Every structure is written in C-alpha cells, then in structure tokens.
Amino acid sequence: MKAAISSASSALNSTTTSSISMNRWLIVLGTIIVQMGLGTIYTWSLFNQPLSDRFGWDVSSVAITFSITSFALAFATLFAGRLQERWGLRRLIRVAGVVLGLGLILSSQVSSLTLLYLLAGFVVGFADGTAYITSLSNLIKWFPERKGLISGISVGAFGTGSLLFKYVNSALISAVGPAQAFMYWGIIVLVLVVAGSFLIREAVVREQSPVNAKEGAVSEPAEVHHEYTVKEMLRTKEAYMLFGIFFTACMSGLYLIGIVKDIGVQLAGLNVATAANAVAMVAIFNTAGRIILGALSDKVGRMKVIAGALLVTAVAVMTLSLVPLNFGIFFACVAAIAFCFGGNITVFPAIVADYFGLKNQSKNYGVIYQGFGFGALAGSFISALLGGFHLTFIVIAVLCAVSLLMALIITPPGTSLRARDSHNKQMQFNPSSRAS
C-alpha cells in the first residue's frame, strides 16, 4: 500500500513539475512577443527625414522626439512596479500595449511638433517602458537559476523587434507615407503586446537562499539573502556604483547608435550608402550581444562579463578617436561597441536581482535603469559642449576605465559581513579550530 501511495505521489510530482516547466516556456513565448512589439520604437530614425519633408520641420527637431521617447521609457520604470502591484501584471501589460498603440495611431493625425513630442515621444515612451520593465523582471523571476540567459532572450527579442521593423516600417513609409505608417505601426504593436500578455503569468517570489551549485549555475561569489526594498537598496553604496557603471555603458552605446552613419561618412570617408549599412549592423551585433553575453554571464560571472565589455568598449572608442579609419577598422569598432552595449543592458537586470533580490526586482531595477535615460541624453550634450566626436569618445573611454575599476571591485551588499559570520560559525562548531 505504501509503495502504491509513494508511486502515485511520485507520478503526481512529476506531472506537476512537467506542467510548471511547460507553463514557464509559454511565459517565455508571451514575453518574446511582447518585447518584439516594444522594440519597434527603435526604428524611429526612419521617420525623421520623411516627417521633415512633409511638414517642413528641421530634421534635428524631429529627432528630438526619440530622445523624449527614451527618457520617458526610463522614467516609466520608476512607477511600473507600483502600477503592477495595483493592477496586476497581465492587466498592466495590456493597458500599456493599448496606450502604446493608440499613441502611435494618434501620431498619424498630428501637424505640430508639440503634439508629436507629446504622443510619439512621452506617451509612447512611457507605455513602452512600463511593459518593458515589468515583463522582463517577471520572466527573470520565473527562471532564477538562469537569470542571464533569460534576460538575454527577453532583451534580445526587444532588439529583434527593432531589426525586423526596420524593413516593415520602411515598406510602410514608402507605400503610404509617414502619417499612415504611424497608424498601421500602432495597430500592429497593439496586437502584438496585447496578444503576448495572454500567455504571461505573474511569478510569486519568496525569500531567496543562496543558489546551490547542483541546482543551477552560480554567477557571483555570493548571492543576496535579503530581499531589498528600494529604500534599503538606496542605502547601499553598491546601488550607486551600479548606476554609474550602467550610465557609462548606456551612454557609449546610445551615442554610437545616434551618430554611426555620420561617423562613417565624416571620419572613415565612406559614402552615404556604405555608411548606412552600419545602422543594420549595429542592430544585428546588438541583438547578438544580448543573447551571447547574457548566457555567458550565467557561467563565468556577471561582473566579469561587464568588465570585459567595458574594456572592449574603451579600446573601440579610443580607436575611433585616435586611429585613421578605413572600412575595416570602422566596422570592427562599431560592431564591438554594439555587441558590448547589447550585452551590458542584458546582464544588468540579472545583476540587480543577484544583488538586491527578486521580490522587488521591477522597482529596484527601475531605479538603476535611470542610467539609461540619463545616458541617452548625456552623449549628445557632451558632444555639443566639446564640439565633436573625438573629444566625446575620449570622455567615454575615461568613463569606461573608471567603470571598469568599479566592476572589478564591487561585490553584493553585505558579502564581507556574511563571509565573516560564516567564518565565525565555522570556528564555533569546529573543535579542531577551537583547539588551535
């Protein structure tokens, strides 16, 4: 009888485990669909010239829209965690998808820059950031043993959406013009985000214990025991160090994305058509970096990956600034920076979870993610202040060097205290240690 009960219990546990595993991968699929829809906003540069031609606006004025979008995206992450607690994850993502789609659809009717900034800039950016941070953080909670890989898949889907929609939106603009393209773009994004949300389930996180090597890969010397609130996180020096590192990583990548075509023409002497190929290459290597470095961080350690990426970025920007450029050097440097930038923004959500816990991941990462918003603005402001690419690249290289040093010395908060307590317990319960 006992054997029969044991066998039935074992079968039930096996079925339950299989069901949970299947549900987890359906959640991955739903998150990928959502993230691909969200990533389409990175095709904005395609609209700059067509909108300028249609309304007679200055191209640089139209381009400000994307800066507003990026800043609103980062700003939204400060509030997304609270909204998730109030509305629930699936409802929040659906609402964000509807608002994002409507923001783009209504942008098809604008005839002033102010409305464009409000709708395509702030509304679209805020909705995008809300769904981005919550769906990403939730997926990481479902796979605590594979944070880097899962973060890479999610953020990689975001980059893939950008890459694929470069062709979709280009075709729409050519066929129906920029205004109508906004409408069709908004409808497609609304459908993607809302449809993906139906496959997503909200994860429930309990207090963490250190990861056992038999259960999964250990990414850092010691993982967090305590689930930090935002206030508690902000009392640690590690939070500010991570913000500084993330700011540098984002500034270097986002500045390059905005000027890569101009660098090819002005510094490498390439023709416009050849330099334009670098835009697609940035998207490809950026996506590759997200997946490859995300998975690698689970095996070798996250801060080691960040340190390596910062080193490569520093070398690449110094090369762009100081070495006479040709076709090969230019594309190699651009590919390296894009690859490292993709990896950096992928690994950081997992680092925040490692350092401060999974329970408040959306809120905690939302604070650190402000480095993205400030990084999006800083490169352009520094370039305008210093008067060009060369000095800006040198500043970025210096910041990368400083951030590299921080990446090499930073450890999870309380690591030294936990190590000391562990040593004291060992001394207390080990007779030979007490005798010696």
C-alpha positions in Angstrom: 0.0 0.0 0.0 2.8 2.4 0.9 4.6 1.6 -2.3 1.4 2.4 -4.3 1.0 5.7 -2.5 4.6 6.5 -3.0 4.4 5.7 -6.7 1.2 7.8 -7.1 2.8 10.7 -5.3 5.9 10.5 -7.4 3.8 10.4 -10.6 1.8 13.4 -9.4 5.0 15.4 -8.6 6.4 14.5 -12.0 3.3 15.7 -13.7 3.2 18.9 -11.7 6.9 19.6 -12.5 6.3 19.0 -16.2 3.3 21.3 -16.1 5.2 24.1 -14.4 8.1 23.7 -16.9 5.7 23.9 -19.9 4.0 27.0 -18.4 7.3 28.7 -17.9 8.2 28.3 -21.5 4.8 29.6 -22.6 5.5 32.6 -20.5 8.9 33.0 -22.3 7.0 32.9 -25.6 4.5 35.5 -24.4 7.3 37.8 -23.2 9.2 37.4 -26.5 6.0 38.5 -28.4 5.5 41.5 -26.1 9.2 42.5 -26.2 9.3 42.3 -30.0 6.4 44.7 -30.2 8.0 47.1 -27.7 11.4 47.0 -29.5 9.8 48.5 -32.7 10.2 52.0 -31.3 13.9 51.8 -32.1 13.0 52.3 -35.8 12.2 56.0 -35.1 15.1 57.3 -37.2 13.3 56.1 -40.3 10.7 58.8 -39.8 13.0 61.8 -39.2 13.5 62.8 -42.9 10.0 61.8 -44.2 8.3 63.9 -41.5 10.7 66.8 -42.1 9.9 66.7 -45.8 6.2 66.5 -45.2 5.8 69.3 -42.6 8.9 71.4 -43.3 10.3 70.7 -39.8 14.0 70.7 -39.2 15.4 67.1 -39.0 17.1 67.7 -35.7 13.8 69.0 -34.2 12.0 65.8 -35.4 14.9 63.7 -34.0 14.3 65.2 -30.5 11.2 63.0 -30.4 13.2 59.9 -29.9 15.2 61.5 -27.1 12.0 62.2 -25.4 10.8 58.6 -26.0 14.0 57.2 -24.5 13.8 59.4 -21.4 10.1 58.7 -20.9 10.8 54.9 -21.2 13.4 55.1 -18.4 11.2 57.5 -16.4 8.3 55.0 -16.6 10.3 52.3 -14.9 10.2 54.2 -11.6 6.4 53.8 -11.4 5.9 50.4 -13.2 6.4 48.3 -10.1 3.8 50.2 -8.1 1.3 50.0 -11.0 1.9 46.3 -11.2 1.1 45.8 -7.5 -2.1 47.8 -8.0 -3.4 46.3 -11.4 -1.6 43.0 -11.7 1.0 42.2 -14.4 -1.2 41.0 -17.3 -3.7 43.8 -17.0 -0.8 46.4 -16.8 0.9 45.0 -19.9 -2.4 45.0 -21.8 -3.1 48.6 -20.8 0.4 49.6 -21.8 0.0 47.9 -25.1 -3.2 49.7 -25.9 -1.8 53.1 -24.8 1.4 52.4 -26.9 -0.7 51.5 -30.0 -3.1 54.5 -29.5 -0.1 56.8 -29.1 1.3 55.8 -32.5 -2.2 55.8 -34.2 -2.9 59.3 -32.9 0.5 60.4 -34.0 -0.7 59.8 -37.6 -3.0 62.9 -37.1 -0.5 65.4 -35.7 0.5 68.5 -37.5 2.7 70.2 -34.9 5.9 69.3 -33.2 4.4 69.8 -29.7 1.8 67.1 -30.3 4.5 64.8 -31.9 6.6 65.2 -28.8 3.7 64.5 -26.5 2.2 61.5 -28.3 5.1 59.8 -30.1 7.6 61.0 -27.5 6.2 60.9 -24.0 3.0 58.7 -24.3 4.7 56.1 -26.4 7.9 56.0 -24.3 6.0 55.8 -21.0 3.8 52.9 -22.2 6.8 51.1 -23.7 8.9 51.4 -20.6 6.1 50.2 -18.3 5.6 47.0 -20.3 9.3 46.5 -20.9 10.5 46.6 -17.3 7.6 44.5 -15.8 7.6 41.8 -18.4 11.4 41.5 -18.3 11.6 41.4 -14.5 8.7 38.9 -14.3 10.4 36.5 -16.7 13.7 36.6 -14.6 11.7 35.6 -11.5 10.4 32.5 -13.3 14.0 31.4 -14.1 16.1 32.3 -11.0 18.7 29.7 -12.0 19.2 31.1 -15.5 18.8 34.9 -15.0 21.5 35.8 -17.6 20.2 33.6 -20.3 16.5 34.5 -19.8 17.3 38.2 -19.6 19.2 37.8 -22.9 16.3 36.1 -24.6 13.9 38.8 -23.4 16.0 41.8 -24.2 17.2 40.0 -27.4 13.6 39.9 -28.5 13.4 43.6 -28.0 16.3 44.1 -30.3 14.9 41.6 -32.8 11.7 43.6 -33.0 13.8 46.7 -33.8 15.7 44.8 -36.5 12.6 43.3 -38.2 10.6 46.5 -38.1 13.3 48.5 -39.9 12.0 46.7 -43.0 8.3 46.8 -42.1 8.3 50.5 -41.3 10.5 51.3 -44.3 8.0 49.5 -46.6 5.0 51.3 -44.9 6.6 54.7 -45.3 7.4 54.1 -49.0 3.9 52.7 -49.6 1.6 55.1 -47.7 3.8 57.9 -46.3 4.9 58.5 -42.7 1.5 59.6 -41.3 -0.4 56.5 -42.4 2.6 54.4 -41.5 2.2 55.5 -37.9 -1.4 54.2 -37.9 -0.5 50.7 -39.2 2.5 50.5 -37.0 0.3 51.3 -33.9 -2.2 48.7 -34.8 0.5 46.0 -35.3 2.2 46.9 -32.0 -1.1 47.0 -30.1 -2.0 43.5 -31.3 1.5 42.1 -30.5 1.7 43.4 -27.0 -1.9 42.5 -26.0 -1.7 39.1 -27.6 1.6 38.3 -25.9 0.1 39.3 -22.5 -2.4 36.4 -22.6 0.5 33.9 -22.3 2.2 35.7 -19.4 1.6 34.7 -15.8 2.8 36.7 -12.8 5.6 35.0 -10.8 5.4 34.8 -7.0 8.7 35.2 -5.2 9.6 34.0 -1.7 12.7 34.8 0.3 15.8 33.6 -1.5 18.5 31.4 -0.3 21.9 31.1 -1.9 21.9 29.2 -5.2 23.2 25.6 -4.8 25.7 24.6 -7.4 23.8 21.4 -8.1 20.6 23.4 -8.8 22.0 26.0 -11.2 25.0 28.0 -12.2 26.4 30.4 -9.7 27.0 33.7 -11.3 28.6 35.6 -8.4 30.7 34.7 -5.4 27.6 35.2 -3.1 24.1 35.9 -4.0 21.7 38.1 -1.9 20.0 36.6 1.1 17.8 39.6 1.8 15.0 41.0 -0.4 15.9 44.7 -0.5 13.2 47.4 -0.9 14.1 50.5 -2.9 14.8 52.4 0.3 17.1 49.7 1.6 18.8 49.5 -1.8 19.5 53.2 -1.9 21.3 53.0 1.5 23.9 50.7 -0.1 27.0 52.1 -1.9 26.6 49.2 -4.4 23.4 50.8 -5.8 25.3 54.0 -6.8 28.2 52.1 -8.2 25.9 50.0 -10.4 24.1 53.2 -11.5 27.4 54.7 -12.6 28.5 51.6 -14.5 25.1 51.3 -16.2 25.1 55.0 -17.1 28.5 54.7 -18.8 27.5 51.5 -20.6 24.3 53.1 -21.9 25.9 56.4 -22.9 28.6 54.7 -25.0 26.1 52.5 -26.9 23.3 55.1 -27.3 25.7 57.8 -28.5 27.1 55.5 -31.1 23.6 54.4 -32.3 22.7 58.0 -32.9 25.7 59.0 -34.9 27.1 55.8 -36.5 26.2 56.9 -40.0 27.8 60.3 -39.6 31.0 58.7 -38.2 31.3 56.5 -41.3 30.9 59.5 -43.6 33.0 62.1 -41.7 35.7 60.1 -40.0 36.1 56.9 -42.2 35.4 58.7 -45.6 32.7 56.2 -46.6 29.9 57.1 -49.0 26.4 57.6 -47.5 25.1 54.2 -48.8 28.0 52.2 -47.3 27.9 54.1 -44.0 24.1 53.5 -43.8 24.9 49.7 -43.7 26.4 50.3 -40.2 22.9 51.0 -38.9 21.7 47.5 -39.7 25.0 46.1 -38.4 24.5 47.8 -35.1 21.1 46.2 -34.7 22.5 42.7 -35.6 25.5 42.8 -33.3 23.5 44.5 -30.5 21.0 41.6 -30.6 23.8 39.0 -30.7 25.5 40.6 -27.7 22.3 40.4 -25.7 21.9 36.7 -26.2 25.5 35.6 -26.1 26.8 37.7 -23.2 23.6 37.1 -21.2 24.1 33.3 -21.4 27.8 33.7 -20.7 27.2 35.7 -17.6 25.5 32.6 -16.0 28.7 30.6 -16.4 31.6 33.0 -15.8 30.0 35.7 -13.6 28.1 38.8 -14.5 30.6 41.4 -13.4 33.4 39.7 -15.3 31.2 40.0 -18.4 30.5 43.7 -17.7 34.2 44.3 -17.0 35.2 42.7 -20.3 32.6 44.6 -22.2 33.7 47.9 -20.8 37.3 47.2 -21.7 36.4 46.4 -25.3 34.3 49.5 -25.5 37.0 51.7 -24.2 39.5 50.3 -26.7 37.0 50.7 -29.6 36.1 54.3 -28.8 39.8 55.3 -28.4 40.4 53.6 -31.8 37.6 55.6 -33.4 39.0 58.8 -31.9 42.8 58.4 -32.4 43.4 55.9 -35.3 42.9 56.9 -39.0 39.8 55.0 -40.0 39.2 52.8 -43.0 36.3 50.5 -43.9 37.5 47.5 -41.8 38.5 49.4 -38.7 35.3 51.4 -38.7 33.0 48.4 -38.9 35.0 46.4 -36.4 34.8 49.2 -33.8 31.1 49.8 -34.4 30.4 46.0 -34.2 32.4 45.7 -30.9 30.6 48.6 -29.3 27.1 47.5 -30.4 27.9 43.9 -29.2 29.1 45.1 -25.8 26.2 47.5 -25.3 23.7 44.8 -26.0 25.4 42.5 -23.5 25.6 45.2 -20.8 21.9 46.1 -20.9 21.0 42.4 -20.8 23.2 41.4 -17.9 22.2 44.3 -15.6 18.7 43.2 -14.8 20.2 39.9 -13.6 22.9 41.8 -11.6 20.2 43.8 -9.8 18.4 40.6 -8.9 21.6 39.0 -7.7 22.5 41.9 -5.5 19.1 43.1 -4.2 16.7 40.1 -4.6 13.9 39.1 -7.0 10.9 40.2 -4.9 11.3 43.9 -5.7 13.1 43.5 -8.9 10.9 45.7 -11.0 11.2 48.6 -8.6 14.9 48.2 -7.9 15.9 47.8 -11.5 13.6 50.8 -12.4 15.9 53.0 -10.2 19.1 51.7 -11.7 17.6 51.9 -15.2 17.5 55.7 -14.9 21.1 55.4 -16.0 19.7 54.5 -19.5 17.6 57.7 -19.6 20.5 60.0 -18.5 22.9 58.1 -20.7 20.6 58.7 -23.7 20.9 62.5 -23.1 24.5 62.7 -21.8 26.3 61.7 -25.0 24.7 64.4 -27.1 25.1 67.1 -24.5 28.8 66.3 -24.0 29.3 66.2 -27.8 27.6 69.6 -28.2 29.7 71.0 -25.3 33.0 69.7 -26.5 32.4 70.3 -30.2 32.6 66.9 -31.9 33.2 63.2 -31.9 36.9 63.0 -31.0 36.8 64.5 -27.5 33.4 62.8 -26.7 35.0 59.4 -27.5 37.9 60.2 -25.2 35.5 61.2 -22.4 33.6 57.9 -22.9 36.8 55.9 -22.8 37.8 57.6 -19.5 34.3 56.8 -18.0 34.7 53.2 -19.2 38.0 52.9 -17.4 36.6 54.2 -14.2 33.5 51.9 -14.5 35.8 49.0 -15.3 37.6 49.5 -12.0 34.3 49.7 -10.1 33.2 46.5 -11.9 36.3 44.7 -10.7 35.9 45.6 -7.0 32.2 45.6 -6.5 30.5 42.7 -4.6 26.9 42.1 -3.5 26.0 44.2 -0.4 26.8 42.5 2.9 29.1 40.0 1.2 32.0 40.6 3.6 29.7 40.6 6.6 28.2 37.2 5.6 31.7 35.8 5.0 32.8 36.9 8.5 29.6 35.4 10.1 30.2 32.1 8.2 33.8 32.0 9.4 32.7 32.7 13.0 30.2 29.9 12.9 32.8 27.5 11.4 35.2 28.4 14.2 32.4 27.9 16.8 31.4 24.4 15.7 34.7 23.1 14.5 36.6 21.5 17.5 40.0 21.5 15.8 39.7 25.2 15.0 38.8 26.0 18.6 41.7 23.9 19.9 44.2 25.6 17.6 
